[in-house]
Amino acid sequence: MLIIRSLLVFIILVYAVSTSQAQEPNAARAANVQKAIEAVFAETPISIRDRIEGDVNGDGQNDVVALVHLSQPNAASEVRLLVLAGGANDSFMPLSVSGEFCSANKFYEITTSSVQKSFEVKIVGSADATHMDSFTLKFRHNAKLNDFELVGWENLSTNYDEDAVYRESFNYLTKLVTVSRHLGKNYIKRHTTANGTERITNFSRRSARYKEVKVPFNSPKNAILQGFDCFQNAANSPVYISEDFKIQRR
């Protein structure tokens, strides 16, 4: 029994030492990232809203994609999107920095793809138990431009209670937008009781419906991350699908 206890203590100590050693490089890397971001924005107070690592420029090194909140004295606060190129010894250099980026009333979510040399940023404007409204931007590395070009923009509105989804997917490479509306078979209704408890009062079935249309759209030429402005580069679909599933021109 004593031998077993001693062995367990030894294993715990080895694990603790190895974990500590693993955390130290991570802490140093995080500090380097923080310093690199602060250097981009000089003495402006910043806070990082979200960040993720991945090889997004295809050079074999992990890069950093980050959303940074700037708090400037006597000026409205804003958010910037930037990419730091990873180098040797956990060093980082700014590769591209946006202008005023899209604002999220709820939260941001960044995902990367080393295979496609790209990353996506999901901007959630509203979200609760009944619905979510968001739009997602996809940037892909362009070696000729030495920057990231906007290749996709998707607007998405989901109503969970109605099992309804409205989507606009803009492809900046094909210059086509795919618009779709979905209505599922099931839906629910909610109400709040006198004591403040939310109840689902009805659950029904209906005929599911789906419609999709694909049409050309006007897109900005060479929309790149450097200096990117959401307001100037937002896409608009020339058509929409009404609630009675008819295609309408704007």
Stockholm file with secondary structure:
# STOCKHOLM 1.0

chainA/1-250         MLIIRSLLVFIILVYAVSTSQAQEPNAARAANVQKAIEAVFAETPISIRDRIEGDVNGDGQNDVVALVHLSQPNAASEVRLLVLAGGANDSFMPLSVSGEFCSANKFYEITTSSVQKSFEVKIVGSADATHMDSFTLKFRHNAKLNDFELVGWENLSTNYDEDAVYRESFNYLTKLVTVSRHLGKNYIKRHTTANGTERITNFSRRSARYKEVKVPFNSPKNAILQGFDCFQNAANSPVYISEDFKIQRR
#=GR chainA/1-250 SS CHHHHHHHHHHHHHHHHHHHHHHHHHHHHHHHHHHHHHHHTTTSCEEEEEEEEECCSSSSSCEEEEEEEECCTTSCCEEEEEEEEECGGGCEEEEEECSSCCCCSSEEEEEEETTTTEEEEEEEEEECSSEEEEEEEEEEEETTTTEEEEEEEEEEEEETTTTEEEEEEEETTTTEEEEEEEECSEEEEEEECTTSCEEEEEEEECCCEEEEEEEECCCCTTCBSTTCCHHHHCCCCSEEECTTSCEEEC
#=GC SS_cons         CHHHHHHHHHHHHHHHHHHHHHHHHHHHHHHHHHHHHHHHTTTSCEEEEEEEEECCSSSSSCEEEEEEEECCTTSCCEEEEEEEEECGGGCEEEEEECSSCCCCSSEEEEEEETTTTEEEEEEEEEECSSEEEEEEEEEEEETTTTEEEEEEEEEEEEETTTTEEEEEEEETTTTEEEEEEEECSEEEEEEECTTSCEEEEEEEECCCEEEEEEEECCCCTTCBSTTCCHHHHCCCCSEEECTTSCEEEC
//
